[in-house]
Amino acid sequence: MSDTTTPTSEVLDERHIFSMTAEMRRSKGVTYTPLPIVEAMVRWARQHGTPRRVVDPGAGSGRFTVAAARAFPDVEIIAIENDPGSASVLQSNVVAHGLERTVRVIEGDYRSVTLPPIEGRTLFIGNPPYVRHHDIDRSWKAWYAEAAARQGLPTSKLAGLHLHFFVKTRELAKPGDYGCLITAAEWLEVNYGATLRRLLTNGMGCLALDVFPADQPAFPDVLTTAVITCFEIGADVKDVRIGSLVQGENEWSLAKGAAVEVGRLARSARWSEFTVDQDEQPVECGQQRHRVGDLFRVSRGQVTGANAVWVSLDWASYLPPRCSRPTVTRAAELIAARPRLSDAGALRRVIDLPTDLVRIPRKDWERVSRFIDWAREHGAHEGYIASHRAAWWSVGLYEPAPILVTYMGRRDPVFVRNICGARHLNIAHGLYPRSRMSPSTLDKVVAWLNQNVTRRGGRTYAGGLTKFEPREIERLPLPKPEELV
């Protein structure tokens, strides 16, 4: 493909796009795909068949449009772009490449587009805009819920615009149509991604998932872990190729991952467990393989639902000591303490009342009652988290974890021995041994993990934050305790 797409970079006019500020690009979801990746995706599409029509949703300046037009001469190309400035640039680039005969530019929202029926296959290829749910209008969120419901899919108001585009693609496509779309990879793991995970295993025909290594982001200007999804509508798929994207000497190659039985995907609540790099496979110890999850249960910290209430310094000092507990409430506390959190005196105290208030001694009841009244006045009982607890006034902090780890940041995770027995909120994960471990063994585990675990094992989200879900911590390699030094 390089012989057909290389000229694109020489004449493509993108001054309008790169004159935008980073904030403007984020709000519009403007992220342009490097040409080698465009070439790889078009190459896969050409190897998978010859379409009668190509649709480029969110076409931007026309990188995919021009590459597809060169790869499939005389095939109708429909390029859709919602931003007027980008659509103008797109049209100019179509003219500059002499593609007016085969390329039709639609200035509008992809979700509003209708396509006339044709004989033959339609290829959907491109980079749907990455716009987080905060910037999506309520009317479009309602559209998404209705469109997903029509296909029997679960929905979430937290879904980003890229999921909207997948659902729209499924509405437009017919059996035999196929596609190759690059998006942020967080849908593999997060709850709102359940819609797309269900869609890909129920009719959309997922063929391959290629995840970019965390240390090789797809988009230089946006530090977000990306995934390329290849699919064929209605295909009888038995296995899906899943793995890290493979880069040869001169080009990227798609669909080279390990075969994963589609039934396993359909049954799995999270797909990130199938995307582990070979570099991150378990440590070999004799004839066995070992991971953190073999030795520890990993638990996300507790959620208060209203930190302004439950982490109130004034009330924590007013209430009896038994009503609050020293708690790690900021990742910075663990980073500063590495490798041992020995002093709980510098930590804030989280108010944690018992579920059964009868357990409060009579001499303490007046102060506790005043706090509960104050918390109610501030709406603490109305929040989602509080209203789903056994008692809204009882946070229910977890027992102290012997090891704590930061799980989100722009740096490697930090593992800390919890010597002082602090509780932790959901800014950290707790590691609980599955069987009894000596303090010296726990120290060795912490030392080994701090030395060997990097950001590469996590997921990078928009803004450059790398996140480790509990399952990703559990998948990290770890020698047997007796082999630690």
N, C-alpha and C positions, 0 to 999 in steps of 0.2 A: 504493500500500500504506500510505502514512503515515496515511490516514484510519482504517485498521483496526487499526494496531499502536501508534499513539501512546498510547492509554489504558493499554497494558501498563506503561509506566514510572510511571504515577501510582499504581498499587496493588500492584505486584510487591513482595513481602516478600523481602528479601535480607539481613536483619540477620545471619543465621547465617553467611553466606558472608563478609561483610565484617568479622565479628568474628574470623575466622581470621588468624593471623599470615602474613606473606609466605612464610615457610618451610613452614608447613602447607599453604598453597595450592599451592606448587610441588610438594611431595611427592605431593599428590592430583591434580595437574594441573588445579586449579580456576582457570580463566581465563574471565571472562564477556565475551561479545561485545557491543560497543556496539549499541544499538538501531537506529541507522541502517543498520548492516551487516546485522543480522538482517532488517530490512525489505527491503533489496536482495536478499538471498538468497531470501526468501520470494516476492518479486516475480518473480524469475527463474523460480522453480518454478511459479508460477501461469501465467506466460506460456508455459511449456513443456508444460503439460497439466494435467489434473485427476486426482489420484490417488484410489484407493479407500481407501488407508491411508497414514498418515504415521508414520515411525519417527524419533524423536529420540534418538540414542545419546548417553549422557553428558549428560543433559538439564539438570543443575544446578538452578537455581531455576525454570526453565521459560520462559525468554525465547523460544526457538524454538517450544516447545510451544504457548504462548499465541498467538503470532503466526500459526502454522500453523493453529490451530483457528479463528481469526478469518477467515483467508483461505479456508479450505476447510470451511465449515459442514457439519455432519452427516457428516463423514469421520472414520473411526476414527483416533485419535492414540494411539500407544504411546510413552510417555516412560520412558526407562530411566536410572536413576541408582544408582550403586554406593555412594556415601557416605550413611550413614543420616541424618545431619543435613540434608544437601542434599535427600534424598528427602522428608523431612518437610516442608521448606519448599516443595518442588515440589508436594506434595499439597495443602498449604494454599493455594497460588496457584491451583491448578486449581479448588478449591472457591470461592475468592474471585471468580473470573471466571465461575462458573456453568457449568463445562465438564465436570462429573462424568459427564454422559451420553455424551460422545464421547471423553474422554481416560482412558486406563488407565495408571496409574503402576506400573512394575515396579522394585522395589528389588533390584538385583542387578548382576552384571557383564555387560556387553553381549556379551562373548565366550561367555557361557554360555546366551544366549537362543536359543530356537527360535521360529519364527513359523509359524502355520498357513497353509496355502495359501489364496489368495483369487482370485476373478476380478477382473481389473483390475490397475492399476499401484500399486506401492508407492513412495512418495517417502521417501528417506533424507536428512535435513537436520539440520545442527547443527554443534557445535564439539567434536570428539573431544578428550578430555583430553590435555594435553601432559605426559607423564611420560617422562623420559629412561630409558634402559635400565638405569642404575645402580639405579633404584628399582623395577624390575620383577622379580617373583619368578621363580626358575628354572623352576618348573613352567609358568608362563605363557610363558616364552621357548620351552620345549619345545612347548607348544601352537601357538605361532606358526610354528615350524619345520615342524610336521606339517601345519598348515592351509595354509601356503604350498606345501609339497611336493605336497599333493593337487591343487593348481592348476598344478603344473609351474613354480613360481616359485623363483628363488634366494632365500636367506634370509641374515640376519646377526643375530648376538646383540646388535648395537649398535642395532637398530631401536627407536625410541620407540613409546609406546603408540598414537599416532595411526596408525601403520602397521598395528598389530594390528587397529584398528577398520576400516580399509579392507579388509583381507583378510577380516574377519568379514562386512562388508557384502556383499562379492562372494559369500560362501558363502550368505548369506540371500536374495540377490536373484535374480530370474529375468529373462529377456529382456523388455525393455520397461520395467522398473523404472528409476527415475532418481534422481539425488541432487545435493546441493550441500553440500559440507563445507568448513569453514575450518580450516586447520591451520598449524603452523609450516612455513616454506618450505624448510627446509634439505634436505628429501628430494629437491629438484630437483637438488642438486649432489653430496651425499655418497654414499659407496659403498653404505651400507645402503638408500638410496632406490631402488636398482636394482629392488628387489622391486615397489615401487609404480609405478615408471616402466614396467616390463614389464607389470604388471597393466592399466594404463590404456590401453596400446596393443594389448592382446590380450584382448578380450572385455568389458572394463569400459566401453569406449566414451567416452573422454575427449572432451568437447565444448569446454571452455574452461578456461583457467588465468588467474586474475587475481591479480597480485602487488601487494601494497601497496608504495608507494614507501618507501624506507628512512627518509625524513624524515617519514613519516606512518604511524607504527605503528598496527596494528589495535587492539592492546590497550594502553591507557594505562599499566597497572600491570606489563606484561611487555614489555620492549623486544626483541621477536622479530619478524623479518620474517615476514609471514603471506602465505598464498596461499589463494584460494578455488578449489576444483576442482568443476567441473560435469560430469556424466557421464550416460550412458544405456546401460544394460546391453545388450550385443549390437548396438548401433547400428552401421550401416555408415558409419563416420566417414572422410571423406577429408582434411579439414583441421580443425585445432584452433585456436581463437581464443586467442592468448596475448599478454599485455601487462600494463602497469601498470593498476591499477584506476583508473577514471575517476570523478571526483567532480564532479557538476554543482552548480548553485547550491543545490539542496535535497536531492539524493539521490545515492547511488552507483549506477553502472550497470555491470552485469556483461556479460561476453562481447563486449567491444568491441575486443579486441586484434587484432593482425595474424594472418592465416591462415597456419598452418604445416602443411605436408603431413605427415600422420601417419607416413609412412614415414621421414621425416627424424628425427622423434622416436624412432622405434623403433631407428634406427641410431646415435643419439647417446648417448654415455656420460654426458653431463651436459646437463640441460635449462636451466640458468641462462643459457646462451648465447642462448636465445630470448626472454628476458625483459628485455632492455635497454630502459630508458626512452628516449623520443625525445630527451630532454635530453642523453642520453649517447651519441648517435650520433657517428660520427667527425667530426673537423674537416674542413671543406671546404677543399681547397687546389687551385685551378684546377678541373680536371674530375675529380680523384681524391679518394678518401676515405682517411684514414690513421688507423691505430691503433698502439699500442705494439707489438703483435705483428708489425706489418709491418717493424719495425726491430730488434726485440729478441726473443730467445728467453727466456722466463721460467721459472725453475726453482726449485722449493721446495728449501730447505736440507736438508742431510743429517741423517738420524736416527741417533743412536748406539745406541739400544736400552737404554742404561743410563748415564745421565749421571754417576751417582755413581762409576762406574768410569772412564769415558773422559774426564771433565772433572775428574779428581782433581788438586787443586793440589799435593799432596805428591808424587805420582808424576810429575807433569809436571816438577817441579823436580829429581827424582831421575834421571829418564831423560836420555839424551843429547838435546841440542836438536833434532837431526834427527828425533827420534821424536814430536815434538808440534808443533802449528802454532797461531799466534795466531788465534783464532776468535771471531766474534760469537755469543755464546750467550744474550744477553738483548736484547729489543727496546729496553730503556732505554738500551743502549749506542749504538744508532743515533739515538734521539731526542736524546740529549745531544750527539752529534757533528754533527748536521745543520748545514750541508749537506755537510760533508766529513769523512770518517774518515781522519785523517792519521797518528795515532800508534797503533801496535799494542801498545805497551808496557803499556797499561792493560787489555788484553783477556786473558781466560783462555786457556790453551793446551789444545787437545784432543789427546789421545794418538792418533796415527794411524800404526800400524806398517805396513810393507809386507806384501802378501799372501805373498810369498816371503821367508821369514825368512833365507834364505841371503844376502840382500842386507845383513843386519846385520853390520857389521864385528866381527871377533873380539873386539876390545877392549871392545866395548859389549854383548856377548852376555850376560854375567852379569847386568847390570842389567835387560836386556830379559826374560831368562828369569825373574827374580824377579817382575817385574810380571805376566807371563803366568800364572805359578802363582797369584799373588794374585787376579788377575781370575777365574781358573777357580774358586778357592775361594769367591768371591762370586757364582758362578752366571752370570757374564757370557756364558758360552758357550751357556747354555741358553735364552736369550730368543728370541722369534720373529725379531726383526731379525737378531741375531747368527747364528742357526742358518740363516738364508737368505742369508748373505753368502758370497762365494767362500772367505773364511777368517774365522772368527769374530773373530779378534783385529785385523782390519784394518777400521777404520771407513770408509775410502775417502772422505775429504773431497773435495768438488768443487773445481775450480780457482777462484781468486778471481774474483768477478763485478765488473765495473767499476762497477755500480750495485747497491745493496742497498735493499730496501724492507721496512718492517714491514707485516704483513698482517693482524694481529688486534689489536683494542683498542677502547677507548671514545673514540677520537679519529680524526682524519683520518690516513691512512697517511703515513709519513715516508720520503722518498727521499733517499739519501745516496751521494755519490761515494766509492768505496772506494779511496782514494789509497794506503793502506798495504798493499793486497793481502791483506786478511784473508779467511779462509774463513768460512763461515756455517752454522749449524745450522738446523733447521727452524722457528726463530722468525722467519725472514725469507725473502724470495724474492730470487733473484739475477737481474739483467737482463744478458744477454749479447748484444752487438751481432751482428747477422747479417752485417754487413760492417764493415770497419775504420772507426773513428770517432776523431777527434782529441780530446785531453783537453778542449779548449775547447768542442767540441760536446757532449760528455758533461756538462760543467758546465751548459750551457744546457738540456739535456734535464731534468736534475735540478731546476733552477730553475723550469722551466715546469710540471713535474709537481707540485712542492710547492705551487705557486701555484694550480693548477687542479683538482687531484684532491681530492675530499671523501669522506666516509663513504658518501654516497648511492650510489656505484657498487658497494658491497659487499653482503654479506648479514648481517643482524643476527640473532644467535642469542639463546637464552634467557640472561638476565642482562645484556643490553645490549651484548654484544661484537659488533663488526662485523668480518667476515672477508672477505678478498679471496683467492679461489683464483687459481692462476697464469693460468687462462684469462680470469678477470675482469680481471686486470692487463693481459693482452694485448689486451683489448677497449677499454681506455681510449683516448680520443682523444689524438692527438699530431701536431702539425704536422711537415712535412718539416724536416730539420735546417737547410737553408738559410733557412727562414722563421723560425727561432727567433732571438730577440733577447735 
